[in-house]
Amino acid sequence: MAQQATMRRFEINLANVDKELYETIVLRVAQHPSESARYLVTRVLARTLEHAEGLEFAKGGVSDDTEPAMVQRNLRGELQAWFEVGSPTPDRLHKATKAARRVVVYTWKSAAALREAIAERGVHKGEAIEIVELAPELLDGVAATLDRNNKWDISVTGGVIYLTINDQLFTA
């Protein structure tokens, strides 16, 4: 019998001073049995930091390798932004830059190595791809706090992320 996804609920108080955005975000996120806690935390952080109208997780979830981790569409349903998590291949990013105006990768692996692979492969508009590198220690620390119900307070100011979970502060 196949393992079921673990449903996790997140209540996130977001104060993004850099974007002048102050909201409470409530997410129900299915963690696929093959999905690591580090990947899940990165997905949720990316979703929170990119919070905007039309932003959603991929319909097929992490088990669908034809879809990005998240997409943003306008009111007409047109793809505006493509978000990847982890270490996508240059070919996948090539496809992404042809499909969307904005492509962002949230990774815990070397951003420099990913940039080099993008340049080496000659990815379409590769220089425009935004790469956000999150420290593995941060992600693992946050992953250790995961529960079925999670309450996060996130402040972003001057490009620095302050994440508080149960009186424990994480910074990136």
GROMACS elastic network, one bead per residue, 0.5 to 0.9 nm:
[ bonds ]
;  ai    aj funct       b0    kb
    3    32     6  0.86999   500
    3    33     6  0.63380   500
    4    31     6  0.89282   500
    4    32     6  0.73864   500
    4    33     6  0.66461   500
    5    30     6  0.57340   500
    5    31     6  0.52710   500
    5    33     6  0.55615   500
    5    34     6  0.89471   500
    6    29     6  0.82289   500
    6    30     6  0.55764   500
    6    32     6  0.66934   500
    6    33     6  0.73578   500
    6   148     6  0.79455   500
    7    28     6  0.67518   500
    7    29     6  0.57746   500
    7    31     6  0.61797   500
    7    32     6  0.88696   500
    7   148     6  0.66916   500
    8    27     6  0.81245   500
    8    28     6  0.57401   500
    8    29     6  0.51892   500
    8    30     6  0.61708   500
    8    31     6  0.71527   500
    8   146     6  0.85201   500
    8   147     6  0.70739   500
    8   149     6  0.59896   500
    8   150     6  0.75157   500
    9    26     6  0.73247   500
    9    27     6  0.57099   500
    9    29     6  0.62521   500
    9    30     6  0.87446   500
    9   147     6  0.84174   500
    9   148     6  0.60162   500
    9   150     6  0.59946   500
    9   151     6  0.84628   500
   10    25     6  0.77535   500
   10    26     6  0.56207   500
   10    27     6  0.50500   500
   10    28     6  0.64086   500
   10    29     6  0.77698   500
   10    44     6  0.85353   500
   10   148     6  0.83586   500
   10   149     6  0.60925   500
   10   151     6  0.58313   500
   10   152     6  0.72927   500
   11    24     6  0.69312   500
   11    25     6  0.58394   500
   11    27     6  0.65969   500
   11   149     6  0.79658   500
   11   150     6  0.62341   500
   11   152     6  0.62834   500
   11   153     6  0.84772   500
   12    23     6  0.81731   500
   12    24     6  0.55404   500
   12    25     6  0.50244   500
   12    26     6  0.62934   500
   12    27     6  0.81524   500
   12    48     6  0.78705   500
   12   150     6  0.81611   500
   12   151     6  0.58692   500
   12   153     6  0.56850   500
   12   154     6  0.70376   500
   13    22     6  0.76956   500
   13    23     6  0.60651   500
   13    25     6  0.63996   500
   13    26     6  0.88194   500
   13   151     6  0.80248   500
   13   152     6  0.63095   500
   13   154     6  0.60911   500
   13   155     6  0.83028   500
   14    21     6  0.74174   500
   14    22     6  0.55265   500
   14    23     6  0.52671   500
   14    24     6  0.59404   500
   14    25     6  0.72507   500
   14    48     6  0.75356   500
   14    49     6  0.84684   500
   14   152     6  0.83740   500
   14   153     6  0.62021   500
   14   155     6  0.60351   500
   14   156     6  0.81278   500
   15    18     6  0.88759   500
   15    19     6  0.88692   500
   15    20     6  0.77129   500
   15    21     6  0.60391   500
   15    23     6  0.67510   500
   15    24     6  0.87537   500
   15   153     6  0.80388   500
   15   154     6  0.61719   500
   15   156     6  0.63690   500
   15   157     6  0.85223   500
   16    19     6  0.55442   500
   16    20     6  0.57907   500
   16    21     6  0.50279   500
   16    22     6  0.61764   500
   16    23     6  0.87205   500
   16    49     6  0.80052   500
   16   154     6  0.77082   500
   16   155     6  0.55352   500
   16   157     6  0.64991   500
   16   161     6  0.88234   500
   17    21     6  0.64275   500
   17    22     6  0.78525   500
   17   155     6  0.72906   500
   17   156     6  0.58113   500
   17   157     6  0.52238   500
   17   158     6  0.78890   500
   18    21     6  0.78194   500
   18   156     6  0.65132   500
   18   157     6  0.55178   500
   18   158     6  0.64172   500
   18   159     6  0.71688   500
   19    22     6  0.88266   500
   19   156     6  0.86062   500
   19   157     6  0.88890   500
   21    51     6  0.88204   500
   25    48     6  0.76601   500
   25    51     6  0.86037   500
   27    44     6  0.85090   500
   29    40     6  0.86059   500
   29    44     6  0.81982   500
   29    57     6  0.88742   500
   30    61     6  0.79553   500
   31    34     6  0.81742   500
   31    35     6  0.62272   500
   31    36     6  0.83000   500
   31    37     6  0.82554   500
   31    40     6  0.67675   500
   31    61     6  0.87854   500
   31    62     6  0.83747   500
   32    35     6  0.51042   500
   32    36     6  0.84135   500
   32    40     6  0.89929   500
   32    61     6  0.78642   500
   32    62     6  0.68252   500
   32    63     6  0.73280   500
   33    36     6  0.80911   500
   34    62     6  0.87378   500
   34    63     6  0.83375   500
   35    38     6  0.82762   500
   35    39     6  0.64309   500
   35    40     6  0.67928   500
   35    62     6  0.73993   500
   35    63     6  0.87235   500
   36    39     6  0.52347   500
   36    40     6  0.63800   500
   36    41     6  0.87347   500
   37    40     6  0.50227   500
   37    41     6  0.61122   500
   37    42     6  0.85403   500
   37   139     6  0.82986   500
   37   140     6  0.76687   500
   37   142     6  0.89025   500
   37   143     6  0.54762   500
   37   144     6  0.82647   500
   37   146     6  0.80554   500
   38    41     6  0.52203   500
   38    42     6  0.61965   500
   38    43     6  0.86622   500
   38   108     6  0.87824   500
   38   136     6  0.77867   500
   38   139     6  0.55160   500
   38   140     6  0.59501   500
   38   142     6  0.82623   500
   38   143     6  0.60345   500
   39    42     6  0.50907   500
   39    43     6  0.61692   500
   39    44     6  0.87266   500
   39    85     6  0.72022   500
   39    86     6  0.69908   500
   39   107     6  0.88884   500
   39   139     6  0.83603   500
   40    43     6  0.50512   500
   40    44     6  0.62566   500
   40    45     6  0.85672   500
   40   143     6  0.81638   500
   41    44     6  0.51896   500
   41    45     6  0.60429   500
   41    46     6  0.84432   500
   41   139     6  0.63545   500
   41   140     6  0.84763   500
   41   142     6  0.70934   500
   41   143     6  0.62839   500
   41   146     6  0.85951   500
   42    45     6  0.50956   500
   42    46     6  0.59479   500
   42    47     6  0.84601   500
   42    85     6  0.68562   500
   42    86     6  0.80987   500
   42   106     6  0.69361   500
   42   107     6  0.75421   500
   42   108     6  0.83253   500
   42   134     6  0.80187   500
   42   139     6  0.69571   500
   43    46     6  0.51388   500
   43    47     6  0.60989   500
   43    48     6  0.86125   500
   43    57     6  0.86442   500
   43    69     6  0.72470   500
   43    70     6  0.83190   500
   43    84     6  0.86444   500
   43    85     6  0.64400   500
   43   106     6  0.80073   500
   44    47     6  0.50194   500
   44    48     6  0.61408   500
   44    49     6  0.85765   500
   45    48     6  0.50729   500
   45    49     6  0.59937   500
   45    50     6  0.84007   500
   45   106     6  0.89405   500
   46    49     6  0.51821   500
   46    50     6  0.59372   500
   46    51     6  0.82592   500
   46    70     6  0.87589   500
   46    83     6  0.82587   500
   46    85     6  0.81014   500
   46   105     6  0.89460   500
   46   106     6  0.66624   500
   47    50     6  0.53573   500
   47    51     6  0.58822   500
   47    52     6  0.89456   500
   47    55     6  0.77596   500
   47    56     6  0.78006   500
   47    57     6  0.78697   500
   47    70     6  0.75936   500
   48    51     6  0.50647   500
   48    52     6  0.88352   500
   48   154     6  0.86154   500
   49    52     6  0.89923   500
   49   154     6  0.89408   500
   49   156     6  0.84478   500
   50    55     6  0.79056   500
   51    54     6  0.89231   500
   51    55     6  0.67690   500
   52    55     6  0.58249   500
   52    72     6  0.80961   500
   53    56     6  0.88379   500
   53    72     6  0.76699   500
   53    73     6  0.81555   500
   53    74     6  0.78585   500
   53    75     6  0.89024   500
   54    71     6  0.79550   500
   54    72     6  0.50345   500
   54    74     6  0.59332   500
   54    75     6  0.73104   500
   54    77     6  0.85597   500
   54    80     6  0.89465   500
   55    70     6  0.70066   500
   55    71     6  0.57355   500
   55    73     6  0.66103   500
   55    74     6  0.89081   500
   55    81     6  0.85175   500
   56    59     6  0.82538   500
   56    69     6  0.87479   500
   56    70     6  0.55358   500
   56    71     6  0.56443   500
   56    72     6  0.63005   500
   56    73     6  0.84359   500
   57    60     6  0.85847   500
   57    61     6  0.70727   500
   57    68     6  0.82516   500
   57    69     6  0.59357   500
   57    71     6  0.64488   500
   57    72     6  0.88059   500
   58    61     6  0.53100   500
   58    62     6  0.76463   500
   58    64     6  0.82054   500
   58    67     6  0.61468   500
   58    68     6  0.62335   500
   58    69     6  0.54313   500
   58    70     6  0.50589   500
   58    71     6  0.65924   500
   59    62     6  0.89936   500
   59    64     6  0.83246   500
   59    67     6  0.79009   500
   59    70     6  0.87217   500
   60    63     6  0.65633   500
   60    64     6  0.50486   500
   60    65     6  0.84460   500
   60    66     6  0.87248   500
   60    67     6  0.72202   500
   61    64     6  0.58155   500
   61    65     6  0.86146   500
   61    67     6  0.81108   500
   61    68     6  0.88661   500
   61    69     6  0.72438   500
   62    65     6  0.69073   500
   62    67     6  0.83337   500
   62    68     6  0.84474   500
   62    69     6  0.67336   500
   64    67     6  0.59580   500
   64    68     6  0.84136   500
   65    68     6  0.73623   500
   65    69     6  0.89131   500
   67    70     6  0.79797   500
   67    71     6  0.86632   500
   68    71     6  0.67603   500
   68    82     6  0.64040   500
   68    83     6  0.59491   500
   68    84     6  0.54555   500
   68    85     6  0.80522   500
   68    96     6  0.84392   500
   69    82     6  0.80141   500
   69    83     6  0.58600   500
   69    84     6  0.51840   500
   69    85     6  0.61894   500
   70    81     6  0.83689   500
   70    82     6  0.63452   500
   70    83     6  0.50440   500
   70    84     6  0.68489   500
   70    85     6  0.86701   500
   71    79     6  0.71079   500
   71    80     6  0.75429   500
   71    81     6  0.56708   500
   71    83     6  0.60050   500
   71    84     6  0.89436   500
   72    77     6  0.88133   500
   72    78     6  0.84032   500
   72    79     6  0.60886   500
   72    80     6  0.54218   500
   72    82     6  0.67111   500
   72    83     6  0.83477   500
   73    76     6  0.75773   500
   73    77     6  0.51911   500
   73    78     6  0.51798   500
   73    80     6  0.51595   500
   73    81     6  0.70554   500
   74    77     6  0.52665   500
   74    78     6  0.55055   500
   74    79     6  0.67828   500
   74    80     6  0.65332   500
   75    78     6  0.74608   500
   77    80     6  0.88279   500
   78   100     6  0.89080   500
   79    82     6  0.76393   500
   79    99     6  0.72714   500
   79   100     6  0.58264   500
   79   101     6  0.80203   500
   80    99     6  0.85246   500
   80   100     6  0.53943   500
   80   101     6  0.57546   500
   80   102     6  0.65367   500
   80   103     6  0.89518   500
   81    96     6  0.87817   500
   81    99     6  0.85900   500
   81   100     6  0.53055   500
   81   101     6  0.60415   500
   81   103     6  0.57732   500
   81   104     6  0.77718   500
   82    96     6  0.64532   500
   82    97     6  0.81858   500
   82    99     6  0.81141   500
   82   100     6  0.61187   500
   82   101     6  0.81550   500
   82   102     6  0.63123   500
   82   104     6  0.64467   500
   82   105     6  0.85866   500
   83    96     6  0.87668   500
   83   102     6  0.84176   500
   83   103     6  0.58943   500
   83   105     6  0.58132   500
   83   106     6  0.76247   500
   84    87     6  0.79087   500
   84    88     6  0.68782   500
   84    93     6  0.86480   500
   84   103     6  0.78743   500
   84   104     6  0.62936   500
   84   106     6  0.62493   500
   84   107     6  0.82894   500
   85    88     6  0.73675   500
   85   104     6  0.86152   500
   85   105     6  0.57135   500
   85   107     6  0.58031   500
   85   108     6  0.88409   500
   86   105     6  0.72899   500
   86   106     6  0.62262   500
   86   108     6  0.66373   500
   86   109     6  0.72404   500
   87   105     6  0.78474   500
   87   106     6  0.82767   500
   87   107     6  0.62777   500
   87   108     6  0.82423   500
   87   109     6  0.69665   500
   87   110     6  0.89881   500
   87   114     6  0.75300   500
   88    91     6  0.82119   500
   88    92     6  0.63000   500
   88    93     6  0.68239   500
   88   105     6  0.79929   500
   88   114     6  0.85934   500
   89    92     6  0.52181   500
   89    93     6  0.64293   500
   89    94     6  0.86542   500
   89   114     6  0.86023   500
   89   117     6  0.83809   500
   89   118     6  0.84286   500
   90    94     6  0.60193   500
   90    95     6  0.86512   500
   90   114     6  0.81442   500
   90   117     6  0.65379   500
   90   118     6  0.53762   500
   90   119     6  0.87994   500
   90   120     6  0.89791   500
   90   121     6  0.65487   500
   90   122     6  0.84019   500
   90   123     6  0.64081   500
   90   126     6  0.88880   500
   91    95     6  0.63767   500
   91    96     6  0.86485   500
   91   118     6  0.86345   500
   91   121     6  0.79353   500
   91   123     6  0.72357   500
   92    95     6  0.51575   500
   92    96     6  0.62380   500
   92    97     6  0.88398   500
   93    97     6  0.61335   500
   93    98     6  0.86067   500
   93   103     6  0.78453   500
   93   118     6  0.80241   500
   93   123     6  0.69782   500
   93   124     6  0.82171   500
   93   126     6  0.79641   500
   93   129     6  0.83105   500
   94    97     6  0.53885   500
   94    98     6  0.65267   500
   94    99     6  0.88500   500
   94   118     6  0.84621   500
   94   122     6  0.83856   500
   94   124     6  0.53908   500
   94   125     6  0.79119   500
   94   126     6  0.75386   500
   95    98     6  0.53411   500
   95    99     6  0.63525   500
   95   100     6  0.88635   500
   95   123     6  0.86211   500
   95   124     6  0.81775   500
   96    99     6  0.50813   500
   96   100     6  0.60363   500
   96   101     6  0.87529   500
   96   102     6  0.85508   500
   96   103     6  0.66178   500
   96   124     6  0.89597   500
   97   100     6  0.54908   500
   97   101     6  0.66948   500
   97   102     6  0.71220   500
   97   103     6  0.62468   500
   97   123     6  0.81156   500
   97   124     6  0.62490   500
   97   125     6  0.63771   500
   97   126     6  0.76075   500
   97   128     6  0.85625   500
   97   129     6  0.77609   500
   98   101     6  0.77987   500
   98   124     6  0.70301   500
   98   125     6  0.82706   500
   99   102     6  0.89659   500
  100   103     6  0.66905   500
  102   128     6  0.77833   500
  102   129     6  0.71929   500
  102   130     6  0.80871   500
  103   128     6  0.76403   500
  103   129     6  0.52506   500
  103   130     6  0.62893   500
  103   131     6  0.86677   500
  104   129     6  0.58394   500
  104   131     6  0.57774   500
  104   132     6  0.74836   500
  105   129     6  0.75399   500
  105   130     6  0.62118   500
  105   132     6  0.60890   500
  105   133     6  0.82426   500
  106   130     6  0.85561   500
  106   131     6  0.60699   500
  106   133     6  0.60512   500
  106   134     6  0.71736   500
  107   110     6  0.76829   500
  107   111     6  0.73499   500
  107   131     6  0.73170   500
  107   132     6  0.61869   500
  107   134     6  0.59908   500
  107   135     6  0.85069   500
  107   136     6  0.89804   500
  108   111     6  0.80378   500
  108   132     6  0.83290   500
  108   133     6  0.53699   500
  108   135     6  0.55962   500
  108   136     6  0.54655   500
  108   139     6  0.81218   500
  109   112     6  0.88513   500
  109   113     6  0.81421   500
  109   114     6  0.81225   500
  109   133     6  0.69157   500
  109   134     6  0.79433   500
  109   135     6  0.81778   500
  109   136     6  0.79073   500
  110   113     6  0.52649   500
  110   114     6  0.64159   500
  110   115     6  0.86824   500
  110   133     6  0.71702   500
  111   114     6  0.50615   500
  111   115     6  0.60734   500
  111   116     6  0.85486   500
  111   131     6  0.64477   500
  111   132     6  0.74635   500
  111   133     6  0.59834   500
  112   115     6  0.50377   500
  112   116     6  0.61346   500
  112   117     6  0.86630   500
  113   116     6  0.50141   500
  113   117     6  0.62096   500
  113   118     6  0.86173   500
  114   117     6  0.50874   500
  114   118     6  0.61600   500
  114   119     6  0.86533   500
  114   131     6  0.85061   500
  115   118     6  0.50716   500
  115   119     6  0.62264   500
  115   120     6  0.85458   500
  115   126     6  0.80710   500
  115   127     6  0.82161   500
  115   129     6  0.87991   500
  115   131     6  0.82928   500
  116   119     6  0.51594   500
  116   120     6  0.59751   500
  116   121     6  0.85172   500
  117   120     6  0.50191   500
  117   121     6  0.60232   500
  117   122     6  0.84350   500
  117   123     6  0.87768   500
  118   121     6  0.53499   500
  118   122     6  0.61368   500
  118   123     6  0.54634   500
  118   124     6  0.88515   500
  118   126     6  0.60053   500
  118   127     6  0.82884   500
  119   122     6  0.50618   500
  119   123     6  0.64638   500
  119   126     6  0.66761   500
  119   127     6  0.78863   500
  120   123     6  0.80084   500
  122   125     6  0.84913   500
  122   126     6  0.71586   500
  123   127     6  0.84565   500
  124   127     6  0.84259   500
  125   128     6  0.55340   500
  125   129     6  0.71560   500
  126   129     6  0.54748   500
  127   130     6  0.81606   500
  134   137     6  0.86020   500
  134   138     6  0.72035   500
  134   139     6  0.72976   500
  134   172     6  0.68858   500
  135   138     6  0.52826   500
  135   139     6  0.65321   500
  135   140     6  0.87467   500
  135   172     6  0.72523   500
  136   139     6  0.51004   500
  136   140     6  0.60040   500
  136   141     6  0.84235   500
  137   140     6  0.51383   500
  137   141     6  0.59831   500
  137   142     6  0.85611   500
  138   141     6  0.51396   500
  138   142     6  0.62206   500
  138   143     6  0.84813   500
  138   170     6  0.66257   500
  138   171     6  0.73400   500
  138   172     6  0.72017   500
  139   142     6  0.51789   500
  139   143     6  0.59331   500
  139   144     6  0.86279   500
  140   144     6  0.62039   500
  140   145     6  0.89587   500
  141   144     6  0.52935   500
  141   145     6  0.70710   500
  141   170     6  0.79155   500
  142   145     6  0.53974   500
  142   146     6  0.69285   500
  142   163     6  0.88347   500
  142   165     6  0.79974   500
  142   170     6  0.76163   500
  143   146     6  0.52972   500
  143   147     6  0.89882   500
  144   147     6  0.87659   500
  145   150     6  0.83500   500
  145   165     6  0.75958   500
  145   166     6  0.85478   500
  146   149     6  0.79225   500
  146   150     6  0.66556   500
  147   150     6  0.59428   500
  150   165     6  0.81578   500
  151   164     6  0.87186   500
  151   165     6  0.65614   500
  151   166     6  0.78115   500
  152   163     6  0.67503   500
  152   164     6  0.59031   500
  152   165     6  0.52245   500
  152   166     6  0.80213   500
  153   162     6  0.80092   500
  153   163     6  0.56928   500
  153   164     6  0.51067   500
  153   165     6  0.67182   500
  154   161     6  0.69246   500
  154   162     6  0.56000   500
  154   164     6  0.64539   500
  154   165     6  0.89938   500
  155   160     6  0.81360   500
  155   161     6  0.58980   500
  155   162     6  0.50737   500
  155   163     6  0.65662   500
  155   164     6  0.86516   500
  156   159     6  0.62461   500
  156   160     6  0.55381   500
  156   162     6  0.62225   500
  156   163     6  0.86922   500
  157   160     6  0.54425   500
  157   161     6  0.68244   500
  157   162     6  0.82688   500
  158   161     6  0.85175   500
  159   172     6  0.87261   500
  160   171     6  0.70377   500
  160   172     6  0.58183   500
  161   170     6  0.80376   500
  161   171     6  0.54370   500
  161   172     6  0.50373   500
  162   169     6  0.68463   500
  162   170     6  0.59039   500
  162   172     6  0.67938   500
  163   168     6  0.81374   500
  163   169     6  0.57277   500
  163   170     6  0.50260   500
  163   171     6  0.61652   500
  163   172     6  0.84096   500
  164   167     6  0.60003   500
  164   168     6  0.54231   500
  164   170     6  0.62591   500
  164   171     6  0.87146   500
  165   168     6  0.51726   500
  165   169     6  0.66116   500
  165   170     6  0.81212   500
  166   169     6  0.84173   500
